[in-house]
Amino acid sequence: MSASGPPPDFRVAIIGAGPLGLAVAAHLRDAGVEAFVCGHPMEFWRKQMPRGMLLRSPIRASSIASPRRELSLQRWSADEAREIGSELPLEDFISYGEWVRHQAAPDLDVRTVTSVAAANGGFTLRLEDGNEVRATQVVAAAGIGRFASIPPQLQGLPPELVSHTSQHADLGRFAGTKVAVVGSGQSALESVALLNEAGAEVELVFRAGGIVWLDKQPSWRLPNMQAPTGVGGPRSSWLVASPDLFRRLPSRSQPTIAYRTIRPAGAVWLRSRVAGAQFTAATTIHAALPRDGRLRLELSDGSERLVDHLLLATGYEIDIRKYEFLPPALLDRVKMIDGYPVLGPGLESSLAGLYFVGAPAAVSFGPTMRFVTGSLYAAPAVARQVVARRQPRVAWAF
């Protein structure tokens, strides 16, 4: 803020209370910076992920970052006397996130930020009740819930007939119905498994020629051949495990390497759970037409299907212009590439004092930013930038 204006209420405001927001709060707190943290804790995981889901990431890569790993899953497990298996249930991850919240952001404000304005060298956040909070710097940690990707030919259809996987916390509602699922990644395959187990008749329709199954540790692979992020294979995982190294790769190579690490694939432990579902490979949906309360699908192979619901596991298209709290006047000052902010050291945008963490940082810092393991790089990097400490030449997301 300018010397003539009112002093800021906070040095930093963090918008979002998911894993990334909580990780940044923990590191700022350790650096002596008490941040204003707002949002509903673990909201995306609680409201937009299906009950019964298991996290694909390794346990180590599912821990929310904290300065000395004092808020790791292992510490939560010990403190809460909870067993951790090889796969982490969604419900346990939410409970773990709540545990982190109480320690990293005990004064969390659950009010929603409706707009952010840049003024007098800082920012003013307007809250849902009309009150305002002033901060010198702002960290956008608002997640991907707004970015669900809907193919053009399927847009505008009734939500009772077509929906995205992120719109369901309970797939049990489809018991006894016929459901087509689009996609071939973890979300698609896990949705098929959960629908199967709920008693739905399921068909998976996908563009690829087959499913890529990810074995946790193939017999031919030596221990430690793969980076402990759970992102990528034996070679590609190391290329993206350090966002600093990824940034130094030739720009023409970055998209290819990023795709190889996050291409559609499913954990091998889902294989037995999708038995009985119909798989239709190398096929896309050309059109979908409502008919008497159901949906007629026209497929690229010339066949048709009549289903009760079409569930889209079609991923997310990042575009920070969809963050409703960022008005055009502010976004005009943020350099972007295809909806992603262009970020510099400490994940700071071209608008000084405005930071983005999570998936919006992926174009600048690589695909690990899309995952919880990315908090192990992003949170300390943001904290260092806020307190004007030098960034290391190379840091890792594990």
N, C-alpha and C positions, 0 to 999 in steps of 0.2 A: 504494500500500500504506500501511497505517497506520504511524505512527511506532514502534509496539510490535511490529509484525510483521517478518518478514524482508524485506530489500530485494528489489525485483523483479530477475529475471535480465536483463530487457530493458525498454526503455521502450515498445517496440511489437513485437507479433507479427503477422505477415501469414500468413493461411491461404490458400494457393493460389499457384502459380508459373506461371500463365498470363500473358497480356499485361497484365492489370490489376494483378495482384500484383507483377509485375516493374517496372511503371511506378511504383507507389507506393514500392517499395524504392529505385528510382533517385532519386526526389525526396527521400525521407527521408535517404538517404545524403548527398545534396548539402547537406541542412540540418544535417548533423552528427549524425544519429540512426541508429545502427546497429541495424537491426531483425532479429528472428528471423524468417526466411522459411522456410516449410516447404511441402512438396508436391512432386509429380513435375513437372518442367518441361514446359510445353506439353502436358500429358497429354490434355486434351480434344481438342485438334487432332490429336494423334498417334493416339489410340485410338478417337475417335468421329466423325471426319470421313473421308470416303472418299478413298482415293488417286486421284489424277488430277483432283481438284477444283481449280478456279481461284477465287481470291477475287474477289468482285464489287466490293468497295470500290476506289476509286481508290488508286493507290500512295501518294499523300500521306496519305490517311486510313487507311492500313494500317500506318503507323509507330507503334511503341510509344513512349509519351511519355517524354521525358527532359528535364532542366532546360534545356539549351541545344540540344536536338535532336541531341546528339552520338551518340545511339544510333538514329538514323533508318535507314530502309531504304537510303537513298542511301549513308550511311556504311558500312553492312554490305556493300553492293555493292562499294564501293571497296576496303574492307579485305580482302574475300574474293575479289576479282576475279571477281564474278558479275554477269552481265548481268540487268537488270530490264526486262521488256517491259511492255506496256500492261496485261496481266493477270498476277497473281502466282500461280504454282502453290503448292498447299498444302505440298509438300515444301520449297520455298524459304522459305515463311513459318515452318515449324517450325525450319529451320536458322537463320533470322534470330532467332527467339525464343531458341534455345540460345545464340547469340552475345550477345544482350542479357543473358541469365541470368548468364553468366560475368563480366560487367562490373557489373551492377546488384546481383547477389546471389551473390557468389563463395563464400559460406559456406552456401549453400542446404542445408537439412536435408530429406532425402527421406522422413522418417518421416511417417506420417499422424496427424493430430490426431483423437482419438476423442471427446473431450468438452472443453467450455469451461465453467468455473464462475466466477461473479463472487463475489469475497470480498475484504474488507479494502481496498476502494477500488480494486481491480485485478482481474486475471483469472488463473486457473490453467488451463493447457492440459495435458491428459493425452495422451500420445503412445501409439502402438500397442504399444510395448515396455514400457509401464507407467511410464516416466519422466514427470516433470512439468516444465513450464517456466512461470515466472511473468512476467507482463507488465503494465505499467500500462494499456496500451491494446491493442486487437485490431482488425485490419482483416480482414473476411471477403471474400476475393477468390476464392471457390471455384467460380465459373463456373455453367453452366446444365446440366451433364451429368445432374443428378438430376431435371430438370424436364420431361422429354419428355412431350408431351401425347398421350394415347391416348383416342379417342372411347369413350364408355361402352359402346356396342354391340359394340366390338371388344376390350374388356378381358377378360382371363382365357383368351384363346385360346393354343394352343401356340406358343412362340416360333419353332419351326421353320416355322410357317405365317404368322405375323404378327409384324412387328417395326417399330421406328421407325428412321428414317434414322440417328439418332445411335448406333445399335448396330452399325454396320458401318464398318470401315476399308477393306474391299475388297469391292466389288460384283461382282468377277469370279467369285465363288462361284456366281452365278446364271446363268452361261453355259449356254445350251441349255434354259432353263426359261421358263415363262410367268409373268410378274410383273405385277401391277396396282399402280400407284403412286397414292396419294391426296394431293392438294394441287395448288396452282397457283403456288407461289412459287419462289424461286431453288433451294431445296433439292430440291423436287419435280422441277423441270425439269432440274437438273444430274444428279439420280439417273436420270432417263429417258435422258439423253445417255450416261452411263457404262454403264448397263445395255445400251443399244443397241450401244455399242461393244464390250461384252463378249460379245455374241452372244445376248442374251436377247430374247424376244418380249414387248414392253412395251405396256401400255395405261395412260394417265393418266386418272384419274377425278377430277373436281373440281366444286365447287359453283357457281363463278362462270360467267357466260355466255361468257367468253373469257379468253384469256391477255393480261396486260398486259406488253408488252415495253418495256424501258428502254433507250433509245438513249443512248450516252454523251454525245453532243453533237449534238442535232438541228440541222439546217441553219438553222432559224429562230431558234435561241437564241444570243444574244450571249455572248462569253466572260465569265466571272465572274457570269453571271446566277444561277447556282446556288452555294450555299455549298460549299466544298471538302471537305465531310464525306462526300459520297456518300449522305446520308440525306435523302430528300424531294426535291420538285421546286423550280422556280425561286422560288416564294414560301414554301412550307412549310419548305424547307431552312433558310432564314434564321430562321424562327420557333423552330426547335429547335436551331440551331447554337450558341446560347448557352443553357445550362441555366438561367442566371440570368434571362434574358428569359422562358423558358418558365415558370418558377415564378411570374412576375408576371402571366401570362395568367389570365383568369377560369377558375376551376376547372371550370366547366361546358363550357368550350371545349377544355380540355387533352386529354381522351380522343379527341375528333374529330380534332384536329390531329395527335396522335400516330399514330392509325390511318392517316391519309392519308400519312404519311411512311414507314410500314412495311407498307403493304398488300401482299398477295401479288403479286409481279411477278418477271420474269426478265430477266437481261441479254440484250441483243439478239444477242450473239455465240453464244448457245446455240441460236439458232433453227435453224441449219443442222444442228446435231448431234442434234436430236430428230426430224429428218425420218425418216419410216418408222414411227414409233410411232403408235398409235391414240390419239386424244384424244376423251374423252367429257365434254362440258361440261354444266353445269346439272344435275348428277346427284350423288346421295350414295349411300352404302352403308347400307342398312337393316339388313342382317344378314349374318353370315359363319358358315358351318357346315362343320366338317371332314368330309371324305368320302374315304375310302380313301387317306389320305395327301396329299390335295389340299384345296383350300378352295373351297366354293361360295358365291359372292357374290350377294346379292339387292339389286338396285339400285332407286332410287326411281322410275325410269321403267318398272318392271315387268319389266325384262330380268334375266337371270342370267349369271354368268360362272363358269367353273371354272379356277382358277389354281393354280400351284404355290406362290406366295407373294404376300402382300399387304404392301407397303412403305408405311409411313405417314410422309409429309412434312408432319405436322400441327403443327409448331412446338413451342413450350414454354410451360408454364403456371408462372409464377414463384410459389413458395411457400417462404419461408425455413424453414418448419417441416420441410421435407424435408432440410435440412442436418442430418445425423445427429449432428454434433458440437455442435449447439445444443440442450441439454436443455430440457424444458418449463419448469423453474424459471427459466431465464434468459430464454426467449422470453416468459414472462408479463410481463416488464419492458420488452418492446419493443413500441411501438405499431405496429400494422400496418393496412393496407387491402388486403383480398383477398389476403393472403399476402405483400404487398410491405411492407418496413419504411418507416415515415414518417421521413424524414431531414431534418436541419437543415443549417446551414452546415458545410461541410467533409465532407458526407455522414455526419455523426454521427447515430446513432439516439437514441431517447429514453432508452436506457440509456447514460449517459455513458461515453465511452471505447470504445464498440463502433461500428465503422464498416462500411458495406456499399458495395462498388463493383461495377460491371458491371450486368447486367440487373436485379438487385434494386433498383437506384437509379432505375429508369425512371419509376415513378409520381411520385416527388418531383422528379426533375431532367430528365425527358423522354427520348425514344426514342434519342438519340445515346448514352446510357449503355449500350445493348445492343451497341455496336460498339467495335472497337478504337480508333476515333477518339475515343470517349468518354474514353479514358485521358488525352487531352491536356487535358481539364478536370478529371477526377476526381483524378488523382495529385497535381498541385500543390495542389488544394483540400484534400485530406486532409493533406498535409504542412504546409500553413499552419495547419490546425486543431490538429495535434499540437504544434506549437511555439508556438502561441498568437499567430500573426501575423494581422493583419486581412485578411479576404477582400475582394477588389475588388468593386465594385458589379456589374460585368459582366465575365465572362471567357468565352472561346470554346473550342469543342471542335475546333479546328484550328490 
